[in-house]
Amino acid sequence: MALYQHYVEQGKDFIPKLKTFLSLGGSQNPNDITKTVGADITNPLFWKKSIQYIESLIQELEDCVAVSK
């Protein structure tokens, strides 16, 4: 989810980075692999982006349910 947020922020410029990231598979440790897309998985803010995105999806669902009542 956090990588998706990087894509949302960077747009099409993120795609070549993502291709590099995916091409590495498990050839390096996860921290080094995520650095290829400009992400630092040791930084709590990286994970907070995922949580914030999930929270926004939950809020959207709650809003939809409230409207349908």
All heavy atoms as TSV, in Angstrom:
chain	resi	resn	atom	element	x	y	z
A	1	MET	N	N	0.812	-1.191	0.000
A	1	MET	CA	C	0.000	0.000	0.000
A	1	MET	C	C	0.863	1.266	0.000
A	1	MET	O	O	0.513	2.234	-0.645
A	1	MET	CB	C	-0.932	0.022	1.207
A	1	MET	CG	C	-1.945	-1.084	1.243
A	1	MET	SD	S	-3.170	-0.814	-0.019
A	1	MET	CE	C	-4.271	-2.127	0.344
A	2	ALA	N	N	1.954	1.223	0.728
A	2	ALA	CA	C	2.823	2.401	0.770
A	2	ALA	C	C	3.481	2.636	-0.592
A	2	ALA	O	O	3.650	3.786	-1.007
A	2	ALA	CB	C	3.885	2.257	1.850
A	3	LEU	N	N	3.815	1.563	-1.282
A	3	LEU	CA	C	4.395	1.737	-2.623
A	3	LEU	C	C	3.361	2.322	-3.572
A	3	LEU	O	O	3.697	3.141	-4.436
A	3	LEU	CB	C	4.933	0.413	-3.158
A	3	LEU	CG	C	6.177	-0.115	-2.459
A	3	LEU	CD1	C	6.609	-1.440	-3.077
A	3	LEU	CD2	C	7.312	0.883	-2.511
A	4	TYR	N	N	2.123	1.942	-3.408
A	4	TYR	CA	C	1.056	2.536	-4.219
A	4	TYR	C	C	0.975	4.039	-3.941
A	4	TYR	O	O	0.788	4.832	-4.868
A	4	TYR	CB	C	-0.287	1.853	-3.948
A	4	TYR	CG	C	-1.426	2.515	-4.682
A	4	TYR	CD1	C	-1.516	2.424	-6.076
A	4	TYR	CD2	C	-2.389	3.255	-4.008
A	4	TYR	CE1	C	-2.546	3.048	-6.760
A	4	TYR	CE2	C	-3.417	3.878	-4.680
A	4	TYR	CZ	C	-3.494	3.775	-6.054
A	4	TYR	OH	O	-4.499	4.394	-6.737
A	5	GLN	N	N	1.140	4.421	-2.702
A	5	GLN	CA	C	1.123	5.838	-2.362
A	5	GLN	C	C	2.287	6.582	-3.020
A	5	GLN	O	O	2.130	7.718	-3.465
A	5	GLN	CB	C	1.150	6.038	-0.839
A	5	GLN	CG	C	-0.109	5.555	-0.157
A	5	GLN	CD	C	-1.360	6.158	-0.754
A	5	GLN	OE1	O	-1.519	7.367	-0.809
A	5	GLN	NE2	N	-2.252	5.304	-1.214
A	6	HIS	N	N	3.433	5.921	-3.125
A	6	HIS	CA	C	4.567	6.524	-3.855
A	6	HIS	C	C	4.173	6.743	-5.317
A	6	HIS	O	O	4.482	7.789	-5.887
A	6	HIS	CB	C	5.804	5.617	-3.793
A	6	HIS	CG	C	6.625	5.780	-2.570
A	6	HIS	ND1	N	7.626	6.711	-2.459
A	6	HIS	CD2	C	6.597	5.128	-1.385
A	6	HIS	CE1	C	8.177	6.629	-1.265
A	6	HIS	NE2	N	7.566	5.666	-0.590
A	7	TYR	N	N	3.483	5.781	-5.887
A	7	TYR	CA	C	3.024	5.927	-7.276
A	7	TYR	C	C	2.052	7.088	-7.398
A	7	TYR	O	O	2.157	7.908	-8.328
A	7	TYR	CB	C	2.373	4.632	-7.769
A	7	TYR	CG	C	1.626	4.807	-9.064
A	7	TYR	CD1	C	2.312	4.995	-10.263
A	7	TYR	CD2	C	0.243	4.828	-9.086
A	7	TYR	CE1	C	1.636	5.184	-11.455
A	7	TYR	CE2	C	-0.447	5.000	-10.273
A	7	TYR	CZ	C	0.253	5.192	-11.451
A	7	TYR	OH	O	-0.425	5.386	-12.622
A	8	VAL	N	N	1.102	7.198	-6.482
A	8	VAL	CA	C	0.128	8.286	-6.514
A	8	VAL	C	C	0.844	9.634	-6.442
A	8	VAL	O	O	0.494	10.567	-7.162
A	8	VAL	CB	C	-0.893	8.133	-5.358
A	8	VAL	CG1	C	-1.744	9.383	-5.185
A	8	VAL	CG2	C	-1.768	6.907	-5.585
A	9	GLU	N	N	1.859	9.715	-5.615
A	9	GLU	CA	C	2.599	10.968	-5.446
A	9	GLU	C	C	3.475	11.293	-6.653
A	9	GLU	O	O	3.605	12.448	-7.041
A	9	GLU	CB	C	3.475	10.895	-4.196
A	9	GLU	CG	C	2.693	10.815	-2.907
A	9	GLU	CD	C	3.548	10.433	-1.701
A	9	GLU	OE1	O	4.778	10.248	-1.853
A	9	GLU	OE2	O	2.974	10.312	-0.606
A	10	GLN	N	N	4.100	10.268	-7.252
A	10	GLN	CA	C	5.087	10.509	-8.311
A	10	GLN	C	C	4.533	10.328	-9.721
A	10	GLN	O	O	5.153	10.786	-10.688
A	10	GLN	CB	C	6.284	9.575	-8.115
A	10	GLN	CG	C	7.018	9.829	-6.821
A	10	GLN	CD	C	8.169	8.872	-6.619
A	10	GLN	OE1	O	8.741	8.334	-7.576
A	10	GLN	NE2	N	8.520	8.624	-5.374
A	11	GLY	N	N	3.418	9.645	-9.851
A	11	GLY	CA	C	2.825	9.433	-11.162
A	11	GLY	C	C	3.671	8.515	-12.034
A	11	GLY	O	O	4.324	7.596	-11.550
A	12	LYS	N	N	3.665	8.805	-13.325
A	12	LYS	CA	C	4.344	7.939	-14.296
A	12	LYS	C	C	5.853	7.840	-14.067
A	12	LYS	O	O	6.475	6.872	-14.490
A	12	LYS	CB	C	4.057	8.414	-15.715
A	12	LYS	CG	C	2.628	8.204	-16.131
A	12	LYS	CD	C	2.397	8.614	-17.565
A	12	LYS	CE	C	0.947	8.360	-17.938
A	12	LYS	NZ	N	0.677	8.697	-19.326
A	13	ASP	N	N	6.439	8.820	-13.406
A	13	ASP	CA	C	7.883	8.767	-13.117
A	13	ASP	C	C	8.236	7.593	-12.197
A	13	ASP	O	O	9.385	7.172	-12.139
A	13	ASP	CB	C	8.358	10.068	-12.467
A	13	ASP	CG	C	8.302	11.245	-13.420
A	13	ASP	OD1	O	8.302	11.024	-14.652
A	13	ASP	OD2	O	8.268	12.389	-12.937
A	14	PHE	N	N	7.243	7.088	-11.488
A	14	PHE	CA	C	7.478	5.983	-10.559
A	14	PHE	C	C	7.572	4.637	-11.277
A	14	PHE	O	O	8.217	3.713	-10.782
A	14	PHE	CB	C	6.348	5.932	-9.518
A	14	PHE	CG	C	6.542	4.895	-8.458
A	14	PHE	CD1	C	7.478	5.074	-7.457
A	14	PHE	CD2	C	5.794	3.733	-8.454
A	14	PHE	CE1	C	7.659	4.122	-6.465
A	14	PHE	CE2	C	5.965	2.770	-7.476
A	14	PHE	CZ	C	6.898	2.968	-6.481
A	15	ILE	N	N	6.985	4.528	-12.453
A	15	ILE	CA	C	6.888	3.233	-13.151
A	15	ILE	C	C	8.253	2.609	-13.445
A	15	ILE	O	O	8.451	1.423	-13.155
A	15	ILE	CB	C	6.016	3.355	-14.408
A	15	ILE	CG1	C	4.569	3.658	-13.964
A	15	ILE	CG2	C	6.071	2.082	-15.259
A	15	ILE	CD1	C	3.622	3.999	-15.092
A	16	PRO	N	N	9.241	3.339	-13.990
A	16	PRO	CA	C	10.553	2.708	-14.211
A	16	PRO	C	C	11.195	2.217	-12.912
A	16	PRO	O	O	11.829	1.161	-12.885
A	16	PRO	CB	C	11.398	3.812	-14.845
A	16	PRO	CG	C	10.430	4.802	-15.379
A	16	PRO	CD	C	9.214	4.705	-14.517
A	17	LYS	N	N	10.997	2.972	-11.829
A	17	LYS	CA	C	11.528	2.549	-10.532
A	17	LYS	C	C	10.857	1.259	-10.076
A	17	LYS	O	O	11.521	0.353	-9.563
A	17	LYS	CB	C	11.306	3.637	-9.481
A	17	LYS	CG	C	12.020	4.931	-9.749
A	17	LYS	CD	C	11.612	5.967	-8.712
A	17	LYS	CE	C	12.090	7.351	-9.077
A	17	LYS	NZ	N	11.609	8.360	-8.134
A	18	LEU	N	N	9.553	1.189	-10.289
A	18	LEU	CA	C	8.811	-0.005	-9.889
A	18	LEU	C	C	9.259	-1.220	-10.696
A	18	LEU	O	O	9.401	-2.318	-10.154
A	18	LEU	CB	C	7.306	0.211	-10.041
A	18	LEU	CG	C	6.428	-0.949	-9.613
A	18	LEU	CD1	C	6.621	-1.271	-8.146
A	18	LEU	CD2	C	4.966	-0.652	-9.906
A	19	LYS	N	N	9.515	-1.026	-11.983
A	19	LYS	CA	C	9.995	-2.141	-12.812
A	19	LYS	C	C	11.341	-2.652	-12.303
A	19	LYS	O	O	11.568	-3.860	-12.244
A	19	LYS	CB	C	10.092	-1.715	-14.276
A	19	LYS	CG	C	8.741	-1.576	-14.948
A	19	LYS	CD	C	8.892	-1.197	-16.407
A	19	LYS	CE	C	7.544	-1.093	-17.083
A	19	LYS	NZ	N	7.670	-0.752	-18.508
A	20	THR	N	N	12.224	-1.741	-11.927
A	20	THR	CA	C	13.510	-2.141	-11.358
A	20	THR	C	C	13.291	-2.893	-10.060
A	20	THR	O	O	13.870	-3.961	-9.833
A	20	THR	CB	C	14.404	-0.909	-11.115
A	20	THR	OG1	O	14.644	-0.255	-12.356
A	20	THR	CG2	C	15.722	-1.297	-10.472
A	21	PHE	N	N	12.438	-2.339	-9.215
A	21	PHE	CA	C	12.101	-2.969	-7.937
A	21	PHE	C	C	11.620	-4.400	-8.146
A	21	PHE	O	O	12.097	-5.338	-7.502
A	21	PHE	CB	C	11.022	-2.118	-7.251
A	21	PHE	CG	C	10.376	-2.743	-6.059
A	21	PHE	CD1	C	10.954	-2.654	-4.809
A	21	PHE	CD2	C	9.158	-3.397	-6.177
A	21	PHE	CE1	C	10.342	-3.207	-3.698
A	21	PHE	CE2	C	8.536	-3.955	-5.072
A	21	PHE	CZ	C	9.140	-3.869	-3.835
A	22	LEU	N	N	10.682	-4.582	-9.063
A	22	LEU	CA	C	10.119	-5.910	-9.312
A	22	LEU	C	C	11.141	-6.860	-9.927
A	22	LEU	O	O	11.136	-8.060	-9.644
A	22	LEU	CB	C	8.884	-5.798	-10.208
A	22	LEU	CG	C	7.686	-5.083	-9.589
A	22	LEU	CD1	C	6.600	-4.874	-10.638
A	22	LEU	CD2	C	7.147	-5.849	-8.397
A	23	SER	N	N	12.029	-6.329	-10.750
A	23	SER	CA	C	13.016	-7.186	-11.419
A	23	SER	C	C	14.040	-7.767	-10.439
A	23	SER	O	O	14.662	-8.787	-10.721
A	23	SER	CB	C	13.737	-6.421	-12.524
A	23	SER	OG	O	14.636	-5.470	-11.978
A	24	LEU	N	N	14.205	-7.113	-9.299
A	24	LEU	CA	C	15.184	-7.590	-8.323
A	24	LEU	C	C	14.712	-8.834	-7.575
A	24	LEU	O	O	15.532	-9.587	-7.044
A	24	LEU	CB	C	15.518	-6.476	-7.321
A	24	LEU	CG	C	16.272	-5.305	-7.923
A	24	LEU	CD1	C	16.377	-4.172	-6.905
A	24	LEU	CD2	C	17.648	-5.725	-8.397
A	25	GLY	N	N	13.395	-9.058	-7.547
A	25	GLY	CA	C	12.872	-10.243	-6.870
A	25	GLY	C	C	13.400	-10.320	-5.454
A	25	GLY	O	O	13.294	-9.381	-4.688
A	26	GLY	N	N	14.003	-11.448	-5.114
A	26	GLY	CA	C	14.573	-11.624	-3.784
A	26	GLY	C	C	16.088	-11.632	-3.803
A	26	GLY	O	O	16.716	-12.211	-2.926
A	27	SER	N	N	16.666	-10.988	-4.811
A	27	SER	CA	C	18.118	-11.033	-4.981
A	27	SER	C	C	18.892	-10.208	-3.950
A	27	SER	O	O	20.095	-10.383	-3.809
A	27	SER	CB	C	18.496	-10.560	-6.387
A	27	SER	OG	O	18.151	-9.197	-6.570
A	28	GLN	N	N	18.194	-9.298	-3.277
A	28	GLN	CA	C	18.833	-8.453	-2.262
A	28	GLN	C	C	17.929	-8.436	-1.029
A	28	GLN	O	O	16.806	-8.925	-1.068
A	28	GLN	CB	C	19.007	-7.026	-2.787
A	28	GLN	CG	C	19.887	-6.923	-4.017
A	28	GLN	CD	C	19.917	-5.501	-4.566
A	28	GLN	OE1	O	19.614	-4.541	-3.868
A	28	GLN	NE2	N	20.281	-5.369	-5.819
A	29	ASN	N	N	18.418	-7.811	0.026
A	29	ASN	CA	C	17.556	-7.725	1.203
A	29	ASN	C	C	16.449	-6.697	0.951
A	29	ASN	O	O	16.614	-5.786	0.128
A	29	ASN	CB	C	18.361	-7.439	2.486
A	29	ASN	CG	C	18.865	-6.018	2.568
A	29	ASN	OD1	O	18.100	-5.066	2.500
A	29	ASN	ND2	N	20.167	-5.887	2.745
A	30	PRO	N	N	15.302	-6.853	1.606
A	30	PRO	CA	C	14.153	-5.978	1.346
A	30	PRO	C	C	14.454	-4.491	1.500
A	30	PRO	O	O	13.942	-3.672	0.726
A	30	PRO	CB	C	13.122	-6.439	2.374
A	30	PRO	CG	C	13.473	-7.858	2.642
A	30	PRO	CD	C	14.974	-7.917	2.553
A	31	ASN	N	N	15.283	-4.120	2.453
A	31	ASN	CA	C	15.608	-2.713	2.645
A	31	ASN	C	C	16.306	-2.135	1.415
A	31	ASN	O	O	15.985	-1.042	0.957
A	31	ASN	CB	C	16.465	-2.527	3.899
A	31	ASN	CG	C	16.583	-1.083	4.307
A	31	ASN	OD1	O	15.643	-0.306	4.183
A	31	ASN	ND2	N	17.742	-0.717	4.798
A	32	ASP	N	N	17.258	-2.887	0.858
A	32	ASP	CA	C	17.973	-2.411	-0.332
A	32	ASP	C	C	17.059	-2.371	-1.550
A	32	ASP	O	O	17.143	-1.451	-2.364
A	32	ASP	CB	C	19.183	-3.298	-0.621
A	32	ASP	CG	C	20.285	-3.132	0.416
A	32	ASP	OD1	O	20.320	-2.081	1.094
A	32	ASP	OD2	O	21.104	-4.059	0.558
A	33	ILE	N	N	16.192	-3.348	-1.663
A	33	ILE	CA	C	15.275	-3.391	-2.812
A	33	ILE	C	C	14.324	-2.201	-2.775
A	33	ILE	O	O	14.109	-1.540	-3.798
A	33	ILE	CB	C	14.511	-4.726	-2.854
A	33	ILE	CG1	C	15.480	-5.870	-3.175
A	33	ILE	CG2	C	13.388	-4.682	-3.881
A	33	ILE	CD1	C	14.878	-7.254	-3.055
A	34	THR	N	N	13.748	-1.910	-1.618
A	34	THR	CA	C	12.803	-0.797	-1.557
A	34	THR	C	C	13.482	0.558	-1.745
A	34	THR	O	O	12.837	1.508	-2.176
A	34	THR	CB	C	11.989	-0.802	-0.246
A	34	THR	OG1	O	12.886	-0.838	0.856
A	34	THR	CG2	C	11.038	-1.982	-0.197
A	35	LYS	N	N	14.764	0.629	-1.467
A	35	LYS	CA	C	15.489	1.885	-1.709
A	35	LYS	C	C	15.518	2.224	-3.199
A	35	LYS	O	O	15.631	3.391	-3.564
A	35	LYS	CB	C	16.910	1.799	-1.154
A	35	LYS	CG	C	16.953	1.936	0.349
A	35	LYS	CD	C	18.380	1.857	0.877
A	35	LYS	CE	C	18.390	1.953	2.389
A	35	LYS	NZ	N	19.740	1.816	2.930
A	36	THR	N	N	15.384	1.224	-4.085
A	36	THR	CA	C	15.391	1.496	-5.528
A	36	THR	C	C	14.185	2.313	-5.961
A	36	THR	O	O	14.218	2.931	-7.028
A	36	THR	CB	C	15.443	0.196	-6.358
A	36	THR	OG1	O	14.255	-0.564	-6.143
A	36	THR	CG2	C	16.667	-0.633	-6.031
A	37	VAL	N	N	13.134	2.328	-5.137
A	37	VAL	CA	C	11.962	3.145	-5.458
A	37	VAL	C	C	11.888	4.374	-4.548
A	37	VAL	O	O	10.876	5.066	-4.507
A	37	VAL	CB	C	10.648	2.334	-5.374
A	37	VAL	CG1	C	10.584	1.290	-6.461
A	37	VAL	CG2	C	10.444	1.726	-4.009
A	38	GLY	N	N	12.960	4.608	-3.811
A	38	GLY	CA	C	13.000	5.768	-2.938
A	38	GLY	C	C	12.262	5.579	-1.629
A	38	GLY	O	O	11.864	6.551	-0.993
A	39	ALA	N	N	12.063	4.341	-1.241
A	39	ALA	CA	C	11.357	4.056	0.011
A	39	ALA	C	C	12.334	3.523	1.049
A	39	ALA	O	O	13.274	2.823	0.722
A	39	ALA	CB	C	10.258	3.036	-0.247
A	40	ASP	N	N	12.061	3.863	2.294
A	40	ASP	CA	C	12.877	3.392	3.404
A	40	ASP	C	C	11.974	2.633	4.364
A	40	ASP	O	O	11.228	3.246	5.139
A	40	ASP	CB	C	13.540	4.574	4.105
A	40	ASP	CG	C	14.388	4.161	5.300
A	40	ASP	OD1	O	14.543	2.951	5.558
A	40	ASP	OD2	O	14.899	5.074	5.980
A	41	ILE	N	N	12.026	1.315	4.307
A	41	ILE	CA	C	11.123	0.509	5.136
A	41	ILE	C	C	11.512	0.519	6.604
A	41	ILE	O	O	10.778	0.000	7.440
A	41	ILE	CB	C	10.993	-0.944	4.615
A	41	ILE	CG1	C	12.334	-1.676	4.642
A	41	ILE	CG2	C	10.365	-0.959	3.237
A	41	ILE	CD1	C	12.245	-3.156	4.298
A	42	THR	N	N	12.639	1.133	6.930
A	42	THR	CA	C	13.007	1.272	8.340
A	42	THR	C	C	12.406	2.536	8.954
A	42	THR	O	O	12.463	2.725	10.157
A	42	THR	CB	C	14.538	1.298	8.531
A	42	THR	OG1	O	15.074	2.465	7.894
A	42	THR	CG2	C	15.183	0.039	7.959
A	43	ASN	N	N	11.834	3.377	8.122
A	43	ASN	CA	C	11.224	4.620	8.572
A	43	ASN	C	C	9.746	4.367	8.882
A	43	ASN	O	O	8.997	3.929	7.997
A	43	ASN	CB	C	11.367	5.677	7.485
A	43	ASN	CG	C	10.857	7.026	7.902
A	43	ASN	OD1	O	10.014	7.160	8.776
A	43	ASN	ND2	N	11.369	8.051	7.242
A	44	PRO	N	N	9.307	4.658	10.085
A	44	PRO	CA	C	7.895	4.450	10.427
A	44	PRO	C	C	6.921	5.192	9.515
A	44	PRO	O	O	5.794	4.746	9.317
A	44	PRO	CB	C	7.793	4.972	11.865
A	44	PRO	CG	C	9.177	4.882	12.410
A	44	PRO	CD	C	10.090	5.119	11.234
A	45	LEU	N	N	7.355	6.301	8.920
A	45	LEU	CA	C	6.466	7.040	8.013
A	45	LEU	C	C	6.108	6.229	6.774
A	45	LEU	O	O	5.032	6.400	6.211
A	45	LEU	CB	C	7.108	8.371	7.621
A	45	LEU	CG	C	7.270	9.384	8.748
A	45	LEU	CD1	C	7.996	10.634	8.244
A	45	LEU	CD2	C	5.939	9.740	9.357
A	46	PHE	N	N	7.004	5.345	6.354
A	46	PHE	CA	C	6.709	4.466	5.219
A	46	PHE	C	C	5.474	3.634	5.533
A	46	PHE	O	O	4.550	3.534	4.734
A	46	PHE	CB	C	7.904	3.556	4.915
A	46	PHE	CG	C	7.613	2.517	3.882
A	46	PHE	CD1	C	7.676	2.822	2.533
A	46	PHE	CD2	C	7.281	1.215	4.247
A	46	PHE	CE1	C	7.411	1.861	1.566
A	46	PHE	CE2	C	7.018	0.244	3.292
A	46	PHE	CZ	C	7.088	0.576	1.948
A	47	TRP	N	N	5.428	3.052	6.713
A	47	TRP	CA	C	4.313	2.191	7.112
A	47	TRP	C	C	3.073	3.016	7.426
A	47	TRP	O	O	1.943	2.573	7.193
A	47	TRP	CB	C	4.721	1.326	8.301
A	47	TRP	CG	C	5.894	0.477	7.932
A	47	TRP	CD1	C	7.197	0.660	8.303
A	47	TRP	CD2	C	5.897	-0.651	7.051
A	47	TRP	NE1	N	7.996	-0.289	7.722
A	47	TRP	CE2	C	7.223	-1.115	6.945
A	47	TRP	CE3	C	4.899	-1.322	6.346
A	47	TRP	CZ2	C	7.578	-2.207	6.173
A	47	TRP	CZ3	C	5.247	-2.422	5.569
A	47	TRP	CH2	C	6.576	-2.844	5.488
A	48	LYS	N	N	3.273	4.234	7.919
A	48	LYS	CA	C	2.127	5.097	8.223
A	48	LYS	C	C	1.344	5.426	6.962
A	48	LYS	O	O	0.124	5.539	7.000
A	48	LYS	CB	C	2.605	6.373	8.911
A	48	LYS	CG	C	1.482	7.221	9.429
A	48	LYS	CD	C	1.978	8.351	10.297
A	48	LYS	CE	C	0.762	9.099	10.817
A	48	LYS	NZ	N	1.097	10.046	11.837
A	49	LYS	N	N	2.037	5.568	5.828
A	49	LYS	CA	C	1.342	5.820	4.560
A	49	LYS	C	C	0.362	4.689	4.249
A	49	LYS	O	O	-0.735	4.933	3.778
A	49	LYS	CB	C	2.337	5.960	3.408
A	49	LYS	CG	C	3.039	7.272	3.355
A	49	LYS	CD	C	3.913	7.340	2.123
A	49	LYS	CE	C	4.639	8.649	2.034
A	49	LYS	NZ	N	5.359	8.806	0.780
A	50	SER	N	N	0.791	3.463	4.497
A	50	SER	CA	C	-0.093	2.321	4.257
A	50	SER	C	C	-1.311	2.390	5.162
A	50	SER	O	O	-2.442	2.187	4.710
A	50	SER	CB	C	0.637	1.005	4.527
A	50	SER	OG	O	1.693	0.821	3.631
A	51	ILE	N	N	-1.071	2.667	6.427
A	51	ILE	CA	C	-2.166	2.727	7.392
A	51	ILE	C	C	-3.130	3.852	7.039
A	51	ILE	O	O	-4.358	3.675	7.079
A	51	ILE	CB	C	-1.614	2.874	8.825
A	51	ILE	CG1	C	-0.860	1.597	9.206
A	51	ILE	CG2	C	-2.725	3.184	9.825
A	51	ILE	CD1	C	-0.020	1.714	10.458
A	52	GLN	N	N	-2.610	4.999	6.653
A	52	GLN	CA	C	-3.468	6.120	6.275
A	52	GLN	C	C	-4.319	5.779	5.054
A	52	GLN	O	O	-5.497	6.143	4.994
A	52	GLN	CB	C	-2.629	7.367	6.007
A	52	GLN	CG	C	-2.047	7.964	7.258
A	52	GLN	CD	C	-1.059	9.082	6.971
A	52	GLN	OE1	O	-0.416	9.124	5.928
A	52	GLN	NE2	N	-0.936	10.000	7.927
A	53	TYR	N	N	-3.740	5.090	4.111
A	53	TYR	CA	C	-4.494	4.700	2.917
A	53	TYR	C	C	-5.606	3.727	3.294
A	53	TYR	O	O	-6.749	3.875	2.851
A	53	TYR	CB	C	-3.570	4.089	1.866
A	53	TYR	CG	C	-4.299	3.652	0.628
A	53	TYR	CD1	C	-4.928	4.576	-0.197
A	53	TYR	CD2	C	-4.374	2.310	0.284
A	53	TYR	CE1	C	-5.616	4.184	-1.329
A	53	TYR	CE2	C	-5.050	1.904	-0.855
A	53	TYR	CZ	C	-5.669	2.839	-1.655
A	53	TYR	OH	O	-6.350	2.448	-2.768
A	54	ILE	N	N	-5.301	2.750	4.122
A	54	ILE	CA	C	-6.308	1.787	4.560
A	54	ILE	C	C	-7.412	2.506	5.343
A	54	ILE	O	O	-8.606	2.221	5.148
A	54	ILE	CB	C	-5.664	0.659	5.384
A	54	ILE	CG1	C	-4.757	-0.185	4.477
A	54	ILE	CG2	C	-6.724	-0.206	6.061
A	54	ILE	CD1	C	-3.831	-1.126	5.227
A	55	GLU	N	N	-7.033	3.448	6.191
A	55	GLU	CA	C	-8.028	4.224	6.934
A	55	GLU	C	C	-8.946	4.991	5.986
A	55	GLU	O	O	-10.164	5.077	6.222
A	55	GLU	CB	C	-7.353	5.185	7.902
A	55	GLU	CG	C	-6.733	4.515	9.099
A	55	GLU	CD	C	-5.917	5.451	9.974
A	55	GLU	OE1	O	-5.500	6.535	9.503
A	55	GLU	OE2	O	-5.695	5.077	11.137
A	56	SER	N	N	-8.378	5.529	4.910
A	56	SER	CA	C	-9.216	6.262	3.951
A	56	SER	C	C	-10.196	5.328	3.249
A	56	SER	O	O	-11.339	5.709	2.979
A	56	SER	CB	C	-8.357	7.018	2.934
A	56	SER	OG	O	-7.800	6.150	1.966
A	57	LEU	N	N	-9.770	4.102	2.981
A	57	LEU	CA	C	-10.671	3.127	2.365
A	57	LEU	C	C	-11.801	2.747	3.325
A	57	LEU	O	O	-12.959	2.609	2.916
A	57	LEU	CB	C	-9.901	1.877	1.934
A	57	LEU	CG	C	-8.888	2.054	0.812
A	57	LEU	CD1	C	-8.124	0.755	0.578
A	57	LEU	CD2	C	-9.571	2.510	-0.463
A	58	ILE	N	N	-11.467	2.583	4.591
A	58	ILE	CA	C	-12.477	2.268	5.605
A	58	ILE	C	C	-13.470	3.415	5.718
A	58	ILE	O	O	-14.690	3.201	5.777
A	58	ILE	CB	C	-11.814	1.951	6.959
A	58	ILE	CG1	C	-11.050	0.634	6.864
A	58	ILE	CG2	C	-12.865	1.902	8.075
A	58	ILE	CD1	C	-10.152	0.349	8.050
A	59	GLN	N	N	-12.966	4.640	5.733
A	59	GLN	CA	C	-13.854	5.807	5.813
A	59	GLN	C	C	-14.777	5.868	4.607
A	59	GLN	O	O	-15.967	6.159	4.737
A	59	GLN	CB	C	-13.035	7.096	5.926
A	59	GLN	CG	C	-13.899	8.330	6.127
A	59	GLN	CD	C	-14.703	8.265	7.406
A	59	GLN	OE1	O	-14.153	8.055	8.473
A	59	GLN	NE2	N	-16.010	8.447	7.312
A	60	GLU	N	N	-14.233	5.584	3.443
A	60	GLU	CA	C	-15.043	5.587	2.224
A	60	GLU	C	C	-16.152	4.539	2.321
A	60	GLU	O	O	-17.306	4.803	1.960
A	60	GLU	CB	C	-14.151	5.311	1.009
A	60	GLU	CG	C	-14.850	5.417	-0.312
A	60	GLU	CD	C	-13.906	5.202	-1.486
A	60	GLU	OE1	O	-12.696	5.484	-1.348
A	60	GLU	OE2	O	-14.386	4.729	-2.533
A	61	LEU	N	N	-15.830	3.368	2.815
A	61	LEU	CA	C	-16.814	2.305	2.995
A	61	LEU	C	C	-17.881	2.736	4.005
A	61	LEU	O	O	-19.079	2.559	3.762
A	61	LEU	CB	C	-16.135	1.007	3.443
A	61	LEU	CG	C	-17.079	-0.137	3.781
A	61	LEU	CD1	C	-17.890	-0.560	2.565
A	61	LEU	CD2	C	-16.292	-1.317	4.333
A	62	GLU	N	N	-17.440	3.296	5.120
A	62	GLU	CA	C	-18.406	3.762	6.129
A	62	GLU	C	C	-19.326	4.833	5.569
A	62	GLU	O	O	-20.520	4.835	5.861
A	62	GLU	CB	C	-17.655	4.273	7.360
A	62	GLU	CG	C	-17.006	3.176	8.178
A	62	GLU	CD	C	-16.161	3.699	9.329
A	62	GLU	OE1	O	-15.833	4.915	9.367
A	62	GLU	OE2	O	-15.801	2.872	10.182
A	63	ASP	N	N	-18.784	5.723	4.751
A	63	ASP	CA	C	-19.606	6.763	4.129
A	63	ASP	C	C	-20.636	6.152	3.185
A	63	ASP	O	O	-21.802	6.574	3.174
A	63	ASP	CB	C	-18.734	7.766	3.370
A	63	ASP	CG	C	-17.857	8.598	4.284
A	63	ASP	OD1	O	-18.090	8.606	5.519
A	63	ASP	OD2	O	-16.923	9.239	3.762
A	64	CYS	N	N	-20.237	5.150	2.430
A	64	CYS	CA	C	-21.150	4.481	1.509
A	64	CYS	C	C	-22.263	3.760	2.269
A	64	CYS	O	O	-23.424	3.806	1.873
A	64	CYS	CB	C	-20.404	3.492	0.623
A	64	CYS	SG	S	-19.374	4.247	-0.616
A	65	VAL	N	N	-21.904	3.115	3.347
A	65	VAL	CA	C	-22.892	2.397	4.151
A	65	VAL	C	C	-23.869	3.382	4.784
A	65	VAL	O	O	-25.081	3.133	4.827
A	65	VAL	CB	C	-22.185	1.522	5.225
A	65	VAL	CG1	C	-23.180	0.956	6.219
A	65	VAL	CG2	C	-21.399	0.402	4.557
A	66	ALA	N	N	-23.357	4.510	5.268
A	66	ALA	CA	C	-24.215	5.515	5.905
A	66	ALA	C	C	-25.215	6.092	4.907
A	66	ALA	O	O	-26.363	6.352	5.252
A	66	ALA	CB	C	-23.366	6.614	6.517
A	67	VAL	N	N	-24.799	6.296	3.671
A	67	VAL	CA	C	-25.668	6.851	2.636
A	67	VAL	C	C	-26.766	5.861	2.271
A	67	VAL	O	O	-27.900	6.243	2.006
A	67	VAL	CB	C	-24.844	7.235	1.386
A	67	VAL	CG1	C	-25.736	7.570	0.203
A	67	VAL	CG2	C	-23.916	8.403	1.703
A	68	SER	N	N	-26.437	4.583	2.296
A	68	SER	CA	C	-27.412	3.574	1.872
A	68	SER	C	C	-28.455	3.261	2.942
A	68	SER	O	O	-29.425	2.581	2.672
A	68	SER	CB	C	-26.688	2.283	1.471
A	68	SER	OG	O	-26.086	1.681	2.595
A	69	LYS	N	N	-28.262	3.776	4.166
A	69	LYS	CA	C	-29.242	3.514	5.238
A	69	LYS	C	C	-30.442	4.399	5.122
A	69	LYS	O	O	-30.544	5.439	4.735
A	69	LYS	CB	C	-28.583	3.691	6.611
A	69	LYS	CG	C	-27.647	2.564	6.939
A	69	LYS	CD	C	-27.143	2.738	8.355
A	69	LYS	CE	C	-26.241	1.559	8.709
A	69	LYS	NZ	N	-25.741	1.636	10.060
